[in-house]
Amino acid sequence: MADKDEIKESKDYKIDVPFKKNNFHVKGMDHVDWGMKDRLSKIFNKKSGKTVMLAFDHGYIMGSTSGLERLDIVVPPLAEKVDVLMATRGAIRSCVPPVYNKAIALRCTAGSSVLKDDMSNEVIGVDIEDAIRINASCLAVQTFIGSSGETSSINNLVRVVDSGNRYGIPTLGVVAVGKEMERTTKFFLLATRMIAELGAQIIKTYYCDDFEKVVAACPVPIVIAGGKKISEQDTLELVYRAISEGAAGVDMGRNIFQAGNPLAMTEAIVMIVHKKKTAKEAYQFYQSKQ
C-alpha cells in the first residue's frame, strides 16, 4: 500500500501528449452508457468540446449575495447564452422558467452556512428521484479533501456517483477550498485526481500554477471555478489561461453577476471558451458594450 513517503515530487505528466478520445468528444467518457453520453453532450458543446456554466448556487450557504438578490430577474437574460445552469433545486424551480432547454448541474449537497467556521460536514441534500424529476444533467457534490470533514464528504461523493451511475447521470465533483486547506498545485493535483478516481465524471476546481499538470493528471474534464470577484479584464485573462492550458470549460458566478454588464461579460466568456478568441479580443468586446 502506498504511503506519503513513497510519493515522489518529480513526475512526468507528458503535457504535450493529448488524452486519447476514440469516439466521443468528452475526455475519459468513451465507455460510459448512451444516456450518460447524451447528458454529457448537453453539458459539453460537441464542436468546441467545452462548456460555459452559470453558477448561482451560492445561496445554499451564503444567503442572498451581491448581484444575486433577485434570481428571477438576473438569471433568465443570461440563461440563453450559457450551456449549463448550476443551482439548487429550490432556485431552479422557483426562479428559472423551464423553457431554455439548458443542461442543469444540480447542487446535491447541503451543510452549514458561512456563519460556521467549518462547513465541511455536509450531507446529501437531494435524492436521486428528485434529481431525475428535475431532469438534472449532472449532480454537483462539494468535496472537502484535506479538511476535518473529508471522510464524510467522500462518502457523499461516492453515494451520489453510485446513484447517478444507476440512472446514467454524471457527477460533478467540486473541489472545496476552506480556510485550513492550501491552494497549491500539489493540493489540486491530489484533490482532482482523487475525486476522478472515486468516480466523478466532471471536476470543478480552481486555476493554479502549473495548471497543465493538473489537467494532464486528471482522467476526466476539468472546469474551473470563477471564485471571488476580480476585475472584468482579469476574469477574461483567467478564462483564457485556463482554456489555453486544457480546461474543458468554466463555471462562473460572481464574476458574471457582479460585473458592470453581466450579459456582455457572459458573451465575452463564451467568445473565449467556444470561439477561441483571446482575452484581449473578449475584453475589447466587453468594453464596446459599456
N, C-alpha and C positions, 0 to 999 in steps of 0.2 A: 504494500500500500504506500502510495506517495505521501511524503510529508513536506513541510515547509523547507527543510534543509536540502531537499532534492530539487527545489525549483531553481533553475539557472536563469540568470539575468540576461545572458546573451542568447538570443533566439533568432532564427531565420524565418521571417514571415512571408518571404517571396512576394513582396508587394507588387512587383512587376508582372506577376502571373495571375491573370483573371480567374475568378471562380468559374468552373465549367458549368454551363447550362445546356441541357440536352434538348428538351422540347417544351420548356416553359420559361417565361420571362422573369420569374421571381426567384431570387437566389435560394438554393437549397430545397426548392419545393417541387422538383421533378417527379417525385414518387408519392406525393400525397393524393388523396382521393379527388374525384371530379368536383364534388361540392365545395371542398375547401379551395380548390383552384379557382372555382367560379367566384368565391368571395374575395380571394386574393387579387383576382383580376379587376374587381371593383375598387380595391384599395390602391393598387399599383397600375398606373397607366401602361397599356401594352406597348405603345410606341416609345415612350421615354424610359419605361421600367421603373418610374419613380412616383412619388406621391407628395401632395401638399395636404396636411391635416390641419384643421382649425380646432384648437383646444379651448374649450370653455367649461371644463370640469372643475375649475378652481373652487367653486362654491362648496364642494363637499367637505372641505376642511377650512376654508378661508371665509365663507360667507360671501357677501357682495364685495367684489374687488373693483378698483377704479377701471372704468371702461366697460364693466360687465354688470352694472347696476340693473339694466333692463335688457335681459337676453332676448325678449320678444321683439325688441326694436333693433338691437345691434346685430344679431346673428343672421336673420333672413337675407339682408342685402349681400352678405358675404358668402352665403351658402352656395350660390350659383358658381362661384369662382374656384372653389376648392374640390378636392377629391373625397375627403373624409371629414365627418363631424365627430369630434371626440368629446363626449359629455356623459353625464349621469342620466339614468332613465327618467328621473323627475324633470330635468331640464328639457330633455328631448320631447317628452310627452306634453309638457305644458307650454313650451316656447317655440318649438320648431314645427311648422306645418309639414305634413307628410307628403309633400309634392315635389321635392327636389331630387329624389331618386339617388341620393348620395350614400356612400358607404358610412356605416355607423361603427365607431370604436367606442364600445360601451364600457364605462368605468364600472368595474365589478367588485372593487374592494372598498371598505369603509373603515373609519377609525376615528382617532381623537382629532380635535380641532387644533388650530395653531396656538390655542391657549395653553396647551400641554407642552412640556419640554420634550417628551418622547412621543412621536407619532408613529413609531414603527410597529406597534402592536395592533395591526389591522385584522379585520375579519372579511370573509367573503360576504358581500352585501347584496348580491343578485343571484338567484338560482338560474339554472340553465333553461328552464322552461320559460321564464320571463325574458331571457335574452333572445330566445327563439321568437317569442311573441312580438318583441320589438324589432325583429329582423336584423339583429346585430351582425355586422360583417366581421368583427373581431372583438375579443374580450380583453379589456385592459386591466392588468394586475400590477399594483405597486409592489416592488420587491426591494427589501432593505438589506442588501448584502453588507456585512460588516457591522451591523447595528445590534442592539440588545434584543431586538425582535426578529433577528434573522431567521431562526428556525421556524417560527410560526408564519413568517412571511413566505418562506419557501414552501411550507405546507399549503398555503393559499394558492400559490402558483401552480403546484403540481395537481392540485384538485381541480382547478379551473382548466388546466391543459387537458386532463383526462375527460372532463365534461365536454369541452369543446371538440376534442377528437371524436367523441362518441357521435356527435352530430355534424361533423365537418365544418366547425367554426374555429378559425385560428385564434391563438392567444398572443396579445401584445404584452410582453414583459417590460415594465417600466423601471429603469434603474433609478432608485430613490437616492438622494443625497441629503443627509441630515447634518446637524452641527458636528456630530462626532465622526463623520466619515471624510476621509481625504478625497480630494478631487484631482487625482493624478492619473497619468497614463496607466500606471501599474494597477490602480484600482479599477479603472474602466475596462482594462483587458480582462481582469478577473471576473467582474460582475457580468459583463455582456456574454462572456463565454459560458459561465455557469448557467445563466438564465436560458441560453440557447440549448445547452446540453440537457437541461431539465425539461425541454420540450416546447418552449415558446417558439412560434413561427416568425415573430417580428420582435425586434428590440428597440426600445426608445431610450436614448441616453443623451449625454451631453458631449459637445465637441471638446476636444482636449489636444494637447501637444501629441505629436506622432499619431494623429487620428487614423492614418492609413494602416498602422499596425492593428489598431482596434478592429477596423473593418475587415482586414485580411484574416484575422484570427477568429472571427465570428462567422459561423456557417449559415447564418440567416440574415436577412436585410436589417440594416440599422437605420433608424430615423432619429434625427437629432431634435432635442427639445430647445425651445427658444430661451427659457429661463427668465431671469429678471429683465425689466425694461432697460434697453440701451437705445442709443440714437438710431434713427432710421438708416442712416448710412452704415453704421456699424452692424446693424442687423443684416443688411443685404450682403455685406462683406463676409459675415459669419456664414450665411447660407451658401454663398459662392464657394468659400473654402471647403465647407463640409461636403458639398456635392462634388467638387473637383477631387476630393480625397476619398470618394467612394460611398458617401451616404446615399441611401435609397430614397431619401426624402426628408421633409421637415415637419415638425408638429409645433405650430406657433400659436401662442395665446396672447399674452400681454404685449408682445412686440407688434402685434397687429391691432388689438383693441385700444391700446394706449397711444398708437401712432397719431400724428396730426390728421392724417387721412387714411382710415382703416381700409377702405375699399382700394385705394391706389396702392397701399402697402401690400395688400393681398395680391393684386395683379403683378406688382413688381417681383414678388417672391415666385409667383408662377412662371414669370419670364425666365428666371434663373433655373428653376427646377426642371421645367418641361421644354423650354425653348432654347436652352444653352446660352442665354445671354450672360454677359459679365456683370459684376456688381456695379461697375461704373455705368453701364447702359441701363440697368434696372433703376439705379438712383436718379439718373437723368430723367427717366420716365416718371418716376415718383415726383420729382421737383416740378415737372411740367403740369402736374395735376393740382398743384397748390394755388 
